[in-house]
Amino acid sequence: MKTNKHIDLSHTIEDGLITYKGLPAPIICDYLSRKESRNHYESGTEFQIGKIDMVTNTGTYVDVPFHRYANGKDLSETPVDKFAGMEGVVVTIDENTKANDEKWFFGLEIKGKAVLVNTGWDKNWQTDQYFEDHPFLTEGAAKYLVKTKAALVGIDSVNIDDTSGKARPVHSILLKEEIPIVEHLCNLREISSNNFLFYAVPPKIKGAGTFPVRAFAELKE
């Protein structure tokens, strides 16, 4: 049986990873080590139970309305089809353009699709450059994506908004319309056509508006 190819679009989360400057790195350790577990099981049997202490904005993650709005839907209230099995389109922009407006999306079939913005910025992951002068979408781009009924918007940059000031218009506009946002994507350049399905499913958590995902593209035959 022939299977479709999958491309991993998410970064690895590891102990000490800095995803966003100012937020703490995750602490990943044993809750129950293999050595300690031997006291609980028959000879030759051992298990490891891990423990993770982290903020929800770690690695490649999805934002849902509760992240921005107190009365917005949280992860547990957002339907799984908002994250899984949707037609995708990759929009490749000039990596030297920082403020990316709606012109990049003109002429594209966007309605009901996951719109993934390939800036190439993921090449700077885990470097100081990743956090400085990064590419982002403008307020006009966000309004256009709402108008054209995008289902989800993702980017391979540190933030979909300009972080040089305090305003976050793209988050505000998209999340108000219940359009999830996926940030810190990677490997978008490996998707050579728009004949694919996108997945970025978080756990079903009450009271959380963002969480890491294993984002990937399923290339269709």
C-alpha atoms as an extended CHARMM CRD file, in Angstrom:
* protein
*
       221  EXT
         1         1  MET       CA              0.0000000000        0.0000000000        0.0000000000  PROA      1               0.0000000000
         2         2  LYS       CA              1.4410000000        3.3550000000       -1.0520000000  PROA      2               0.0000000000
         3         3  THR       CA              1.5670000000        6.0230000000        1.6530000000  PROA      3               0.0000000000
         4         4  ASN       CA              1.8000000000        9.7780000000        1.3410000000  PROA      4               0.0000000000
         5         5  LYS       CA              5.0020000000       11.5700000000        2.2510000000  PROA      5               0.0000000000
         6         6  HSD       CA              5.1530000000       13.7050000000        5.3950000000  PROA      6               0.0000000000
         7         7  ILE       CA              7.3650000000       16.7540000000        5.9880000000  PROA      7               0.0000000000
         8         8  ASP       CA              8.0430000000       17.7450000000        9.5830000000  PROA      8               0.0000000000
         9         9  LEU       CA              7.4970000000       21.4930000000       10.0160000000  PROA      9               0.0000000000
        10        10  SER       CA              8.2210000000       21.7530000000       13.7420000000  PROA      10              0.0000000000
        11        11  HSD       CA             11.3460000000       22.4800000000       15.7820000000  PROA      11              0.0000000000
        12        12  THR       CA             12.6700000000       20.0670000000       18.4010000000  PROA      12              0.0000000000
        13        13  ILE       CA             11.9190000000       21.0220000000       22.0060000000  PROA      13              0.0000000000
        14        14  GLU       CA             14.8120000000       20.2490000000       24.3130000000  PROA      14              0.0000000000
        15        15  ASP       CA             15.9570000000       21.1430000000       27.7930000000  PROA      15              0.0000000000
        16        16  GLY       CA             17.1690000000       24.7480000000       27.8920000000  PROA      16              0.0000000000
        17        17  LEU       CA             15.6370000000       25.8120000000       24.5470000000  PROA      17              0.0000000000
        18        18  ILE       CA             14.9620000000       29.5490000000       24.2090000000  PROA      18              0.0000000000
        19        19  THR       CA             11.9930000000       30.0360000000       21.8850000000  PROA      19              0.0000000000
        20        20  TYR       CA             11.2400000000       33.6820000000       22.6220000000  PROA      20              0.0000000000
        21        21  LYS       CA             13.5020000000       36.1370000000       24.4390000000  PROA      21              0.0000000000
        22        22  GLY       CA             12.2040000000       36.9320000000       27.9080000000  PROA      22              0.0000000000
        23        23  LEU       CA             10.3740000000       33.6330000000       28.3290000000  PROA      23              0.0000000000
        24        24  PRO       CA             11.9640000000       30.8300000000       30.3600000000  PROA      24              0.0000000000
        25        25  ALA       CA             13.4270000000       27.7500000000       28.7090000000  PROA      25              0.0000000000
        26        26  PRO       CA             11.8040000000       24.3780000000       29.3650000000  PROA      26              0.0000000000
        27        27  ILE       CA             13.2020000000       22.0900000000       32.0390000000  PROA      27              0.0000000000
        28        28  ILE       CA             12.9850000000       18.4840000000       30.8720000000  PROA      28              0.0000000000
        29        29  CYS       CA             14.0100000000       15.7970000000       33.3440000000  PROA      29              0.0000000000
        30        30  ASP       CA             13.0810000000       12.4800000000       34.8970000000  PROA      30              0.0000000000
        31        31  TYR       CA             10.1800000000       12.2490000000       37.3040000000  PROA      31              0.0000000000
        32        32  LEU       CA             10.9090000000        8.5450000000       37.6010000000  PROA      32              0.0000000000
        33        33  SER       CA             14.2660000000        7.4100000000       36.2520000000  PROA      33              0.0000000000
        34        34  ARG       CA             14.8660000000        3.9740000000       34.7520000000  PROA      34              0.0000000000
        35        35  LYS       CA             17.1550000000        3.0960000000       37.6610000000  PROA      35              0.0000000000
        36        36  GLU       CA             14.5490000000        4.1010000000       40.2440000000  PROA      36              0.0000000000
        37        37  SER       CA             11.7940000000        2.2560000000       38.3900000000  PROA      37              0.0000000000
        38        38  ARG       CA             13.5690000000       -1.0850000000       38.8150000000  PROA      38              0.0000000000
        39        39  ASN       CA             12.3420000000       -1.1250000000       42.4120000000  PROA      39              0.0000000000
        40        40  HSD       CA              8.7470000000       -1.3580000000       41.1730000000  PROA      40              0.0000000000
        41        41  TYR       CA              8.9870000000       -4.0460000000       38.4880000000  PROA      41              0.0000000000
        42        42  GLU       CA             10.3050000000       -7.5220000000       37.9350000000  PROA      42              0.0000000000
        43        43  SER       CA             13.9410000000       -8.0440000000       37.0310000000  PROA      43              0.0000000000
        44        44  GLY       CA             14.7910000000       -6.7560000000       33.5530000000  PROA      44              0.0000000000
        45        45  THR       CA             11.7840000000       -4.4220000000       33.3680000000  PROA      45              0.0000000000
        46        46  GLU       CA             12.2220000000       -0.6560000000       33.6610000000  PROA      46              0.0000000000
        47        47  PHE       CA             10.4220000000        2.5060000000       32.6050000000  PROA      47              0.0000000000
        48        48  GLN       CA             11.0770000000        6.2410000000       32.4560000000  PROA      48              0.0000000000
        49        49  ILE       CA              8.4590000000        8.8540000000       33.3300000000  PROA      49              0.0000000000
        50        50  GLY       CA              9.4570000000       12.3420000000       32.2870000000  PROA      50              0.0000000000
        51        51  LYS       CA              8.6360000000       15.7320000000       33.7460000000  PROA      51              0.0000000000
        52        52  ILE       CA              8.4910000000       19.0050000000       31.8180000000  PROA      52              0.0000000000
        53        53  ASP       CA              8.2650000000       22.5140000000       33.2650000000  PROA      53              0.0000000000
        54        54  MET       CA              7.6660000000       25.0250000000       30.4860000000  PROA      54              0.0000000000
        55        55  VAL       CA              5.6300000000       27.9810000000       29.2970000000  PROA      55              0.0000000000
        56        56  THR       CA              3.0710000000       27.1630000000       26.6350000000  PROA      56              0.0000000000
        57        57  ASN       CA              4.8540000000       29.3510000000       24.0630000000  PROA      57              0.0000000000
        58        58  THR       CA              7.6700000000       26.8650000000       23.4970000000  PROA      58              0.0000000000
        59        59  GLY       CA              8.9860000000       25.4340000000       20.2370000000  PROA      59              0.0000000000
        60        60  THR       CA              6.5540000000       25.4290000000       17.3170000000  PROA      60              0.0000000000
        61        61  TYR       CA              3.1620000000       26.3060000000       18.7860000000  PROA      61              0.0000000000
        62        62  VAL       CA             -0.3970000000       27.2460000000       17.9130000000  PROA      62              0.0000000000
        63        63  ASP       CA             -2.3330000000       30.2570000000       19.1950000000  PROA      63              0.0000000000
        64        64  VAL       CA             -6.1230000000       30.1730000000       19.5790000000  PROA      64              0.0000000000
        65        65  PRO       CA             -8.4730000000       33.0200000000       20.5530000000  PROA      65              0.0000000000
        66        66  PHE       CA             -8.0460000000       32.6400000000       24.3420000000  PROA      66              0.0000000000
        67        67  HSD       CA             -4.3740000000       33.5960000000       23.9280000000  PROA      67              0.0000000000
        68        68  ARG       CA             -5.5170000000       37.1210000000       23.0220000000  PROA      68              0.0000000000
        69        69  TYR       CA             -9.0750000000       37.3950000000       24.3350000000  PROA      69              0.0000000000
        70        70  ALA       CA            -10.3220000000       36.4680000000       27.8160000000  PROA      70              0.0000000000
        71        71  ASN       CA            -13.6630000000       35.3140000000       26.3970000000  PROA      71              0.0000000000
        72        72  GLY       CA            -12.1250000000       33.5900000000       23.3690000000  PROA      72              0.0000000000
        73        73  LYS       CA            -12.1650000000       29.8520000000       22.8110000000  PROA      73              0.0000000000
        74        74  ASP       CA             -9.3380000000       27.9620000000       24.5140000000  PROA      74              0.0000000000
        75        75  LEU       CA             -7.6270000000       24.8150000000       23.2390000000  PROA      75              0.0000000000
        76        76  SER       CA            -10.3180000000       22.5330000000       24.6430000000  PROA      76              0.0000000000
        77        77  GLU       CA            -13.0720000000       24.5290000000       22.9560000000  PROA      77              0.0000000000
        78        78  THR       CA            -11.4350000000       24.7770000000       19.5320000000  PROA      78              0.0000000000
        79        79  PRO       CA            -12.5610000000       21.9890000000       17.1660000000  PROA      79              0.0000000000
        80        80  VAL       CA             -9.8460000000       19.5980000000       16.0030000000  PROA      80              0.0000000000
        81        81  ASP       CA            -10.6560000000       20.3700000000       12.3670000000  PROA      81              0.0000000000
        82        82  LYS       CA             -9.2480000000       23.8560000000       12.9820000000  PROA      82              0.0000000000
        83        83  PHE       CA             -5.8260000000       22.1900000000       13.2480000000  PROA      83              0.0000000000
        84        84  ALA       CA             -5.9010000000       19.0550000000       11.1550000000  PROA      84              0.0000000000
        85        85  GLY       CA             -6.2850000000       17.8240000000        7.5940000000  PROA      85              0.0000000000
        86        86  MET       CA             -6.8150000000       21.1770000000        5.9030000000  PROA      86              0.0000000000
        87        87  GLU       CA             -5.6510000000       22.0390000000        2.4080000000  PROA      87              0.0000000000
        88        88  GLY       CA             -2.5070000000       24.1450000000        2.5540000000  PROA      88              0.0000000000
        89        89  VAL       CA             -0.7820000000       26.8250000000        0.5310000000  PROA      89              0.0000000000
        90        90  VAL       CA              2.8140000000       27.9810000000        0.9890000000  PROA      90              0.0000000000
        91        91  VAL       CA              3.5160000000       31.6380000000        0.2740000000  PROA      91              0.0000000000
        92        92  THR       CA              7.2260000000       32.2850000000       -0.2400000000  PROA      92              0.0000000000
        93        93  ILE       CA              8.2750000000       35.8820000000        0.3520000000  PROA      93              0.0000000000
        94        94  ASP       CA             11.5430000000       37.7600000000       -0.0820000000  PROA      94              0.0000000000
        95        95  GLU       CA             13.5090000000       37.1510000000        3.1200000000  PROA      95              0.0000000000
        96        96  ASN       CA             14.8570000000       40.6970000000        2.9150000000  PROA      96              0.0000000000
        97        97  THR       CA             11.3490000000       42.1160000000        3.2540000000  PROA      97              0.0000000000
        98        98  LYS       CA             10.5010000000       42.5420000000        6.9320000000  PROA      98              0.0000000000
        99        99  ALA       CA              7.0250000000       44.1000000000        6.8000000000  PROA      99              0.0000000000
       100       100  ASN       CA              5.0020000000       41.8300000000        4.5300000000  PROA      100             0.0000000000
       101       101  ASP       CA              1.6730000000       43.1980000000        3.3640000000  PROA      101             0.0000000000
       102       102  GLU       CA             -1.3150000000       41.7650000000        1.5350000000  PROA      102             0.0000000000
       103       103  LYS       CA              0.2670000000       41.8970000000       -1.9120000000  PROA      103             0.0000000000
       104       104  TRP       CA              2.0110000000       38.5600000000       -1.2550000000  PROA      104             0.0000000000
       105       105  PHE       CA             -1.3900000000       36.8580000000       -1.1140000000  PROA      105             0.0000000000
       106       106  PHE       CA             -3.0050000000       38.4110000000       -4.1820000000  PROA      106             0.0000000000
       107       107  GLY       CA             -4.1630000000       35.8810000000       -6.7600000000  PROA      107             0.0000000000
       108       108  LEU       CA             -3.9380000000       32.8950000000       -4.4160000000  PROA      108             0.0000000000
       109       109  GLU       CA             -6.7850000000       30.5370000000       -3.5560000000  PROA      109             0.0000000000
       110       110  ILE       CA             -6.9390000000       31.0250000000        0.2070000000  PROA      110             0.0000000000
       111       111  LYS       CA            -10.4990000000       30.2630000000        1.3240000000  PROA      111             0.0000000000
       112       112  GLY       CA            -10.5850000000       27.4020000000        3.8130000000  PROA      112             0.0000000000
       113       113  LYS       CA             -6.8410000000       26.7880000000        3.5980000000  PROA      113             0.0000000000
       114       114  ALA       CA             -3.8830000000       26.8330000000        5.9550000000  PROA      114             0.0000000000
       115       115  VAL       CA             -1.7620000000       29.7140000000        4.6790000000  PROA      115             0.0000000000
       116       116  LEU       CA              1.8950000000       29.0770000000        5.5490000000  PROA      116             0.0000000000
       117       117  VAL       CA              4.3110000000       31.9850000000        5.1150000000  PROA      117             0.0000000000
       118       118  ASN       CA              7.8020000000       30.8900000000        4.1140000000  PROA      118             0.0000000000
       119       119  THR       CA             10.2400000000       33.6840000000        5.0020000000  PROA      119             0.0000000000
       120       120  GLY       CA             13.3260000000       31.4790000000        5.3670000000  PROA      120             0.0000000000
       121       121  TRP       CA             13.8510000000       32.9050000000        8.8480000000  PROA      121             0.0000000000
       122       122  ASP       CA             13.9800000000       29.4340000000       10.4030000000  PROA      122             0.0000000000
       123       123  LYS       CA             17.6080000000       29.2410000000        9.2200000000  PROA      123             0.0000000000
       124       124  ASN       CA             18.4030000000       31.5150000000       12.1940000000  PROA      124             0.0000000000
       125       125  TRP       CA             16.7900000000       29.2010000000       14.7800000000  PROA      125             0.0000000000
       126       126  GLN       CA             18.7710000000       29.0280000000       18.0430000000  PROA      126             0.0000000000
       127       127  THR       CA             20.9060000000       32.0470000000       17.1280000000  PROA      127             0.0000000000
       128       128  ASP       CA             20.7450000000       35.6220000000       18.4020000000  PROA      128             0.0000000000
       129       129  GLN       CA             19.7230000000       36.7670000000       14.9210000000  PROA      129             0.0000000000
       130       130  TYR       CA             16.4600000000       34.8270000000       15.1790000000  PROA      130             0.0000000000
       131       131  PHE       CA             15.1180000000       37.3760000000       17.6680000000  PROA      131             0.0000000000
       132       132  GLU       CA             16.2700000000       40.5350000000       15.8870000000  PROA      132             0.0000000000
       133       133  ASP       CA             14.6630000000       42.3820000000       12.9610000000  PROA      133             0.0000000000
       134       134  HSD       CA             12.5310000000       39.3910000000       11.9700000000  PROA      134             0.0000000000
       135       135  PRO       CA              9.9920000000       39.2760000000        9.1130000000  PROA      135             0.0000000000
       136       136  PHE       CA              6.3230000000       39.6650000000       10.0110000000  PROA      136             0.0000000000
       137       137  LEU       CA              2.8840000000       40.3210000000        8.5240000000  PROA      137             0.0000000000
       138       138  THR       CA              1.2320000000       43.7260000000        8.5010000000  PROA      138             0.0000000000
       139       139  GLU       CA             -2.2160000000       44.6860000000        9.7060000000  PROA      139             0.0000000000
       140       140  GLY       CA             -3.2880000000       44.9530000000        6.0620000000  PROA      140             0.0000000000
       141       141  ALA       CA             -2.1510000000       41.4020000000        5.3990000000  PROA      141             0.0000000000
       142       142  ALA       CA             -4.1510000000       40.1350000000        8.3800000000  PROA      142             0.0000000000
       143       143  LYS       CA             -7.2890000000       41.9400000000        7.2110000000  PROA      143             0.0000000000
       144       144  TYR       CA             -6.8580000000       40.4830000000        3.7240000000  PROA      144             0.0000000000
       145       145  LEU       CA             -6.4750000000       36.9570000000        5.1240000000  PROA      145             0.0000000000
       146       146  VAL       CA             -9.7000000000       37.4160000000        7.0780000000  PROA      146             0.0000000000
       147       147  LYS       CA            -11.4630000000       38.8000000000        4.0100000000  PROA      147             0.0000000000
       148       148  THR       CA            -10.3390000000       35.8620000000        1.8840000000  PROA      148             0.0000000000
       149       149  LYS       CA            -11.3660000000       33.4070000000        4.6400000000  PROA      149             0.0000000000
       150       150  ALA       CA             -8.0530000000       31.7430000000        5.5020000000  PROA      150             0.0000000000
       151       151  ALA       CA             -8.5860000000       28.8050000000        7.8740000000  PROA      151             0.0000000000
       152       152  LEU       CA             -5.2220000000       29.0850000000        9.6550000000  PROA      152             0.0000000000
       153       153  VAL       CA             -2.0920000000       31.2090000000        9.2210000000  PROA      153             0.0000000000
       154       154  GLY       CA              1.4410000000       30.0480000000        9.9950000000  PROA      154             0.0000000000
       155       155  ILE       CA              4.9010000000       31.5910000000        9.7310000000  PROA      155             0.0000000000
       156       156  ASP       CA              8.4890000000       30.3770000000       10.1420000000  PROA      156             0.0000000000
       157       157  SER       CA              9.5040000000       33.4850000000       12.0870000000  PROA      157             0.0000000000
       158       158  VAL       CA              9.7580000000       34.3750000000       15.7750000000  PROA      158             0.0000000000
       159       159  ASN       CA              6.4330000000       36.2360000000       15.6400000000  PROA      159             0.0000000000
       160       160  ILE       CA              3.7280000000       36.8790000000       13.0800000000  PROA      160             0.0000000000
       161       161  ASP       CA              3.5670000000       40.4770000000       14.3730000000  PROA      161             0.0000000000
       162       162  ASP       CA              6.1400000000       43.2490000000       14.4370000000  PROA      162             0.0000000000
       163       163  THR       CA              7.6660000000       43.0350000000       17.9300000000  PROA      163             0.0000000000
       164       164  SER       CA              9.4920000000       46.3740000000       17.7900000000  PROA      164             0.0000000000
       165       165  GLY       CA              6.4690000000       48.0620000000       19.3820000000  PROA      165             0.0000000000
       166       166  LYS       CA              3.6510000000       47.1190000000       21.7260000000  PROA      166             0.0000000000
       167       167  ALA       CA              0.8550000000       46.6340000000       19.1810000000  PROA      167             0.0000000000
       168       168  ARG       CA             -0.0410000000       43.1440000000       17.9580000000  PROA      168             0.0000000000
       169       169  PRO       CA             -2.5850000000       43.7910000000       15.1840000000  PROA      169             0.0000000000
       170       170  VAL       CA             -2.1400000000       40.4740000000       13.3560000000  PROA      170             0.0000000000
       171       171  HSD       CA             -2.8040000000       38.4040000000       16.4730000000  PROA      171             0.0000000000
       172       172  SER       CA             -5.7300000000       40.6570000000       17.3670000000  PROA      172             0.0000000000
       173       173  ILE       CA             -7.3540000000       40.4860000000       13.9290000000  PROA      173             0.0000000000
       174       174  LEU       CA             -6.8780000000       36.7810000000       13.1890000000  PROA      174             0.0000000000
       175       175  LEU       CA             -7.7140000000       35.4540000000       16.6460000000  PROA      175             0.0000000000
       176       176  LYS       CA            -10.8190000000       37.6420000000       16.8870000000  PROA      176             0.0000000000
       177       177  GLU       CA            -12.0790000000       35.7830000000       13.8130000000  PROA      177             0.0000000000
       178       178  GLU       CA            -11.0620000000       32.4200000000       15.3370000000  PROA      178             0.0000000000
       179       179  ILE       CA             -8.2860000000       31.8670000000       12.8030000000  PROA      179             0.0000000000
       180       180  PRO       CA             -5.4960000000       29.9290000000       14.5840000000  PROA      180             0.0000000000
       181       181  ILE       CA             -1.9000000000       31.0980000000       14.2430000000  PROA      181             0.0000000000
       182       182  VAL       CA              1.1340000000       28.7960000000       14.1410000000  PROA      182             0.0000000000
       183       183  GLU       CA              4.5220000000       30.3980000000       14.8330000000  PROA      183             0.0000000000
       184       184  HSD       CA              8.1110000000       29.0990000000       14.6440000000  PROA      184             0.0000000000
       185       185  LEU       CA              7.4650000000       26.7430000000       11.7530000000  PROA      185             0.0000000000
       186       186  CYS       CA             10.4070000000       25.3380000000        9.7960000000  PROA      186             0.0000000000
       187       187  ASN       CA             11.2420000000       23.4540000000        6.5850000000  PROA      187             0.0000000000
       188       188  LEU       CA              8.5210000000       25.1620000000        4.5510000000  PROA      188             0.0000000000
       189       189  ARG       CA             10.9710000000       25.3490000000        1.6350000000  PROA      189             0.0000000000
       190       190  GLU       CA             10.7480000000       21.5470000000        1.3840000000  PROA      190             0.0000000000
       191       191  ILE       CA              7.1240000000       21.7440000000        0.2620000000  PROA      191             0.0000000000
       192       192  SER       CA              7.4680000000       21.9430000000       -3.5110000000  PROA      192             0.0000000000
       193       193  SER       CA              3.7720000000       22.1750000000       -4.3990000000  PROA      193             0.0000000000
       194       194  ASN       CA              0.5030000000       23.2160000000       -2.8100000000  PROA      194             0.0000000000
       195       195  ASN       CA             -0.9720000000       19.7410000000       -3.0880000000  PROA      195             0.0000000000
       196       196  PHE       CA             -0.7610000000       18.9370000000        0.6120000000  PROA      196             0.0000000000
       197       197  LEU       CA             -2.6830000000       18.7610000000        3.8710000000  PROA      197             0.0000000000
       198       198  PHE       CA             -1.5260000000       20.5990000000        6.9970000000  PROA      198             0.0000000000
       199       199  TYR       CA             -1.6520000000       19.3750000000       10.5950000000  PROA      199             0.0000000000
       200       200  ALA       CA             -0.7240000000       21.1850000000       13.8300000000  PROA      200             0.0000000000
       201       201  VAL       CA             -2.7300000000       19.5770000000       16.6250000000  PROA      201             0.0000000000
       202       202  PRO       CA             -2.2570000000       20.6370000000       20.2830000000  PROA      202             0.0000000000
       203       203  PRO       CA             -3.5000000000       18.8080000000       23.3910000000  PROA      203             0.0000000000
       204       204  LYS       CA             -7.0790000000       19.4760000000       24.5030000000  PROA      204             0.0000000000
       205       205  ILE       CA             -6.2930000000       21.7320000000       27.4670000000  PROA      205             0.0000000000
       206       206  LYS       CA             -8.8210000000       23.8440000000       29.3790000000  PROA      206             0.0000000000
       207       207  GLY       CA             -7.7060000000       27.3890000000       30.1790000000  PROA      207             0.0000000000
       208       208  ALA       CA             -4.8030000000       27.5320000000       27.6980000000  PROA      208             0.0000000000
       209       209  GLY       CA             -4.6310000000       29.6150000000       24.5420000000  PROA      209             0.0000000000
       210       210  THR       CA             -1.3720000000       28.3330000000       23.0920000000  PROA      210             0.0000000000
       211       211  PHE       CA              0.6540000000       25.1150000000       23.1580000000  PROA      211             0.0000000000
       212       212  PRO       CA              3.4190000000       23.2950000000       21.2480000000  PROA      212             0.0000000000
       213       213  VAL       CA              2.3950000000       21.2100000000       18.2350000000  PROA      213             0.0000000000
       214       214  ARG       CA              3.9900000000       18.6180000000       15.9720000000  PROA      214             0.0000000000
       215       215  ALA       CA              3.2610000000       20.4950000000       12.7520000000  PROA      215             0.0000000000
       216       216  PHE       CA              3.6270000000       18.6190000000        9.4710000000  PROA      216             0.0000000000
       217       217  ALA       CA              2.5500000000       18.5780000000        5.8550000000  PROA      217             0.0000000000
       218       218  GLU       CA              1.1270000000       15.4760000000        4.2290000000  PROA      218             0.0000000000
       219       219  LEU       CA              1.9660000000       15.5830000000        0.5250000000  PROA      219             0.0000000000
       220       220  LYS       CA             -0.7920000000       14.1420000000       -1.6090000000  PROA      220             0.0000000000
       221       221  GLU       CA             -0.1340000000       11.8830000000       -4.5780000000  PROA      221             0.0000000000
